[in-house]
Amino acid sequence: MLIRLIWESIRFAWQALRANLTRTVLSLLGVTVGIFSIIAVFTLVDSLETNIKNSLSFLGSNVVSVGRFPYQAGGPTDYPWWRYFRRPPGTYAEYEFLAERLKNAQAVTISATARTTARQASNAYERASLQGIVLSYNEVFDVPIATGRYFTDLEVSASRTVALIGAKIADALFPNQEPVGKTFKIKGLKFTVVGILEEEGEGLFDAPSKDESILIPFGAFTKLFYVGKNGIEPTVASKGFEDDPGLIALENEMAGLLRAKRGLKPSEEDNFALNQSEFIQNAVGSIFSVIGIAGWVIGGFSILIGGFGIANIMFVSVKERTSIIGIQKSLGAKNYFILCQFLFEATFLSLIGGLAGLALVYAGTYVPLGSLELILSFKNVLLGLGLSSVIGMLSGIVPASIAAGLNPVEAIRAT
């Protein structure tokens, strides 16, 4: 019975399409535009959010960093930057202090960053992101290596002049060569390449990209740049455990240890900020949630218009097939059979409009948008199909009820 219902609904819907193609296409256009608007907005929002969060991947996950300025929004009144500016920066001694004592952290690390120029013979790469790191850096932040290896304990502790370089820097300094084992210079100091970082690709922001990064031991970095007060400020960071929700235990322990290390009295406020990497990512997610609501509003009006178009087709279809409905009822067709027949037909027509809208969105994913890659997710495809089905059923329920309630004798007499 169900298969028969679906088959007859599809057949009648197809006849309605063929009988007056222009009228049907124009009526379905509302659903097509509505589904396209909503799914296009969601696809753009999802792709943009993913791209932005990937660009912020250098912040790590479950990471708490020590800094002078807290991650928070606010104007001059809510954000007294002049007080934060006077705070002392983190130090290598504080890193060692935390690394020895922290119990709620998987690992603790310190790093310092500066822009520099790397040279090899006549080749050079300007504005490279040079990072001085310690051995535990790869336990806190992701350091994917394509070829070669990571630093050894001896290389870091002895401040050896070895380096991990990004894909862009490798191509610029060593074109058509295998960089591992070769040397280049930074400020006249010779470094040996021990590994190449995996290629990351373009991001949306001028964030530290692994492709343009050079990682060297922290001690070697201090030979090139002054690190400390009035110099380059290092960043001390620790990675928390997964079973520490909100990293509350880690933050509390870090705060207590840092206050003790800096000799702060109980009455004195903290002269440091503990920032979680998830703060920025959550802020980005909140912004895109608002954009998503705007997408529903924009597409909702188009969907509403599309629903009226489907309802119009179904009212016309009921009027044109009144005599057929009378014959079906006289032959024993139940009211629910007629009702379901028209509901399935309305849903099928709406799905055609929805599929057209999804096809337009899918075609749009092939449009080049620079570093932004649009991806039509399976979740959004299901959302589009689900919305189309719901709109079809809501638009067809009144015409279907009218059809189911027709008197068979009067329906047969209708012309």
KAMO-V918583 format. One record per residue. N is the residue number from 0. PHI is phi in radians with two decimals (NA if undefined). OMEGA is omega in whole degrees, 0 to 359 (999 if undefined). Layout:
BEGIN
N_PHI_OMEGA + N_PHI_OMEGA
END
This chain:
BEGIN
0_NA_181 + 1_-1.13_179 + 2_-1.09_179 + 3_-1.10_178 + 4_-1.03_182 + 5_-1.10_181 + 6_-1.11_180 + 7_-1.14_179 + 8_-1.12_179 + 9_-1.11_181 + 10_-1.11_180 + 11_-1.17_178 + 12_-1.11_179 + 13_-1.14_176 + 14_-1.11_178 + 15_-1.11_178 + 16_-1.11_184 + 17_-1.30_185 + 18_-1.10_180 + 19_-2.52_187 + 20_-1.06_183 + 21_-1.08_181 + 22_-1.08_182 + 23_-1.16_181 + 24_-1.09_180 + 25_-1.11_180 + 26_-1.23_180 + 27_-1.32_183 + 28_-1.05_179 + 29_-1.09_178 + 30_-1.13_180 + 31_-1.04_181 + 32_-1.15_181 + 33_-1.12_179 + 34_-1.11_178 + 35_-1.05_182 + 36_-1.08_183 + 37_-1.17_184 + 38_-1.20_178 + 39_-1.12_179 + 40_-1.11_181 + 41_-1.14_179 + 42_-1.13_179 + 43_-1.12_181 + 44_-1.13_180 + 45_-1.08_182 + 46_-1.16_180 + 47_-1.16_180 + 48_-1.12_179 + 49_-1.08_181 + 50_-1.14_180 + 51_-1.15_180 + 52_-1.15_175 + 53_-1.15_178 + 54_-1.18_180 + 55_-1.70_182 + 56_-1.12_179 + 57_-1.13_178 + 58_-1.33_180 + 59_1.38_177 + 60_-2.20_184 + 61_0.98_183 + 62_-1.99_174 + 63_-2.03_181 + 64_-1.98_179 + 65_-1.72_179 + 66_-2.64_177 + 67_-1.54_185 + 68_-1.87_179 + 69_-1.38_174 + 70_-1.40_175 + 71_-2.83_179 + 72_-1.61_177 + 73_2.55_179 + 74_-1.47_182 + 75_-1.00_181 + 76_-1.26_182 + 77_-1.41_184 + 78_-2.20_182 + 79_-1.32_185 + 80_-1.08_182 + 81_-1.15_176 + 82_-1.32_180 + 83_-1.15_183 + 84_-1.10_182 + 85_-1.44_180 + 86_-1.23_178 + 87_-1.32_177 + 88_-1.33_175 + 89_-1.19_182 + 90_-2.32_178 + 91_-1.14_179 + 92_-1.12_178 + 93_-1.18_176 + 94_-1.04_180 + 95_-1.12_180 + 96_-1.10_180 + 97_-1.21_182 + 98_-1.07_181 + 99_-1.35_192 + 100_-1.97_184 + 101_-1.13_178 + 102_-1.85_182 + 103_-1.73_180 + 104_-2.20_175 + 105_-1.23_182 + 106_-2.80_177 + 107_-2.22_181 + 108_-2.49_175 + 109_-2.41_179 + 110_-2.63_177 + 111_-2.43_186 + 112_-2.23_176 + 113_-2.64_174 + 114_-1.56_182 + 115_-2.67_177 + 116_-2.00_177 + 117_-1.76_183 + 118_-2.26_173 + 119_-2.55_185 + 120_0.98_181 + 121_-1.56_181 + 122_-1.62_180 + 123_-2.62_174 + 124_-2.28_182 + 125_-1.54_177 + 126_1.03_175 + 127_-1.28_178 + 128_-1.56_182 + 129_-1.63_180 + 130_-2.12_172 + 131_-1.66_186 + 132_-2.29_174 + 133_-1.87_187 + 134_-1.06_184 + 135_-1.39_183 + 136_-1.01_183 + 137_-1.29_174 + 138_-1.52_179 + 139_-1.79_180 + 140_-2.06_181 + 141_-1.31_177 + 142_-2.22_181 + 143_-1.31_183 + 144_-1.92_181 + 145_-1.39_178 + 146_-2.39_181 + 147_1.57_186 + 148_-2.58_175 + 149_-1.51_179 + 150_-1.16_173 + 151_-1.64_179 + 152_-1.06_181 + 153_-1.14_181 + 154_-1.08_180 + 155_-1.30_183 + 156_-1.15_180 + 157_-1.63_180 + 158_0.94_179 + 159_-1.17_180 + 160_-1.56_176 + 161_-2.07_186 + 162_-2.61_166 + 163_-1.85_184 + 164_-2.14_179 + 165_-1.35_185 + 166_-1.10_181 + 167_-1.13_180 + 168_-1.17_178 + 169_-1.08_180 + 170_-1.18_183 + 171_-1.31_184 + 172_-1.47_184 + 173_-2.27_181 + 174_-1.10_178 + 175_1.02_179 + 176_-2.33_172 + 177_-1.60_187 + 178_-1.23_186 + 179_-1.05_181 + 180_1.70_180 + 181_-1.58_184 + 182_-2.05_173 + 183_-2.58_185 + 184_-2.15_171 + 185_-2.25_182 + 186_0.95_177 + 187_1.45_180 + 188_-1.62_185 + 189_-1.49_179 + 190_-2.11_178 + 191_-1.83_181 + 192_-1.36_178 + 193_-1.92_180 + 194_-2.91_177 + 195_-2.01_179 + 196_-1.31_178 + 197_-1.08_181 + 198_-1.21_184 + 199_-1.77_183 + 200_1.59_183 + 201_-1.30_174 + 202_-1.98_181 + 203_-1.46_184 + 204_-2.10_175 + 205_-1.47_180 + 206_-1.50_179 + 207_-1.04_181 + 208_-1.60_179 + 209_-1.09_181 + 210_-1.16_181 + 211_-1.95_184 + 212_-1.79_171 + 213_-2.22_178 + 214_-1.82_178 + 215_-2.36_176 + 216_-1.00_184 + 217_-1.02_180 + 218_-1.11_178 + 219_-1.17_178 + 220_-1.10_181 + 221_-1.21_174 + 222_-1.29_183 + 223_-1.73_184 + 224_-2.36_176 + 225_-1.38_181 + 226_-1.97_180 + 227_2.44_181 + 228_-1.09_183 + 229_1.19_176 + 230_-2.23_178 + 231_-1.34_182 + 232_-1.52_177 + 233_-1.36_178 + 234_-2.03_176 + 235_-1.69_183 + 236_-2.45_178 + 237_-2.35_180 + 238_-1.83_182 + 239_-1.50_179 + 240_-1.52_181 + 241_-1.14_182 + 242_-1.51_176 + 243_-1.96_184 + 244_-1.07_181 + 245_1.28_181 + 246_0.92_183 + 247_-1.15_181 + 248_-1.10_180 + 249_-1.13_180 + 250_-1.08_181 + 251_-1.09_180 + 252_-1.19_178 + 253_-1.08_180 + 254_-1.07_180 + 255_-1.11_181 + 256_-1.18_180 + 257_-1.17_177 + 258_-1.09_179 + 259_-1.16_181 + 260_-1.14_182 + 261_-1.57_175 + 262_1.18_180 + 263_-1.41_177 + 264_-1.35_180 + 265_-0.98_182 + 266_-1.43_182 + 267_-1.52_178 + 268_-1.40_180 + 269_-1.09_175 + 270_-1.89_177 + 271_-2.66_177 + 272_-2.16_175 + 273_-1.88_186 + 274_-1.99_176 + 275_-1.61_181 + 276_-1.13_183 + 277_-1.25_183 + 278_-1.03_182 + 279_-1.16_180 + 280_-1.12_177 + 281_-1.17_178 + 282_-1.13_177 + 283_-1.08_179 + 284_-1.07_179 + 285_-1.15_179 + 286_-1.09_183 + 287_-1.28_174 + 288_-1.14_177 + 289_-1.14_178 + 290_-1.10_178 + 291_-1.08_177 + 292_-1.10_177 + 293_-1.07_178 + 294_-1.10_177 + 295_-1.10_181 + 296_-1.14_181 + 297_-1.09_182 + 298_-1.30_182 + 299_-1.06_180 + 300_-1.14_178 + 301_-1.15_178 + 302_-1.10_179 + 303_-1.08_178 + 304_-1.10_178 + 305_-1.07_178 + 306_-1.09_177 + 307_-1.10_178 + 308_-1.11_178 + 309_-1.11_179 + 310_-1.06_179 + 311_-1.08_178 + 312_-1.06_184 + 313_-1.23_177 + 314_-1.09_178 + 315_-1.11_181 + 316_-1.12_178 + 317_-1.10_182 + 318_-1.14_182 + 319_-1.21_185 + 320_-1.93_181 + 321_-1.03_181 + 322_-1.16_178 + 323_-1.15_178 + 324_-1.09_179 + 325_-1.07_179 + 326_-1.12_179 + 327_-1.07_180 + 328_-1.20_180 + 329_-1.17_178 + 330_-1.56_174 + 331_1.89_179 + 332_-1.15_180 + 333_-1.38_179 + 334_-1.05_182 + 335_-1.14_178 + 336_-1.14_179 + 337_-1.14_180 + 338_-1.04_182 + 339_-1.12_181 + 340_-1.05_182 + 341_-1.34_177 + 342_-1.14_178 + 343_-1.10_180 + 344_-1.13_179 + 345_-1.11_179 + 346_-1.12_180 + 347_-1.09_179 + 348_-1.09_180 + 349_-1.15_178 + 350_-1.12_177 + 351_-1.07_177 + 352_-1.11_179 + 353_-1.14_178 + 354_-1.11_177 + 355_-1.11_178 + 356_-1.12_178 + 357_-1.14_179 + 358_-1.10_178 + 359_-1.17_178 + 360_-1.12_180 + 361_-1.08_177 + 362_-1.11_180 + 363_-1.19_179 + 364_-1.20_179 + 365_-1.56_178 + 366_-1.31_181 + 367_-1.20_180 + 368_-2.21_179 + 369_1.18_183 + 370_-1.41_181 + 371_-1.52_178 + 372_-1.82_179 + 373_-1.47_179 + 374_-2.31_175 + 375_-1.45_185 + 376_-1.36_178 + 377_-1.08_178 + 378_-1.07_179 + 379_-1.25_175 + 380_-1.11_178 + 381_-1.09_178 + 382_-1.08_179 + 383_-1.10_179 + 384_-1.18_179 + 385_-1.12_178 + 386_-1.08_179 + 387_-1.06_181 + 388_-1.13_181 + 389_-1.12_180 + 390_-1.10_179 + 391_-1.09_181 + 392_-1.17_180 + 393_-1.16_181 + 394_-1.28_184 + 395_-1.67_187 + 396_-1.19_180 + 397_-1.23_176 + 398_-1.03_180 + 399_-1.17_178 + 400_-1.14_178 + 401_-1.09_180 + 402_-1.11_181 + 403_-1.20_183 + 404_-1.59_181 + 405_-1.16_174 + 406_-1.35_186 + 407_-1.02_181 + 408_-1.16_179 + 409_-1.18_180 + 410_-1.14_180 + 411_-1.13_180 + 412_-1.22_184 + 413_-1.17_179 + 414_-2.09_999
END
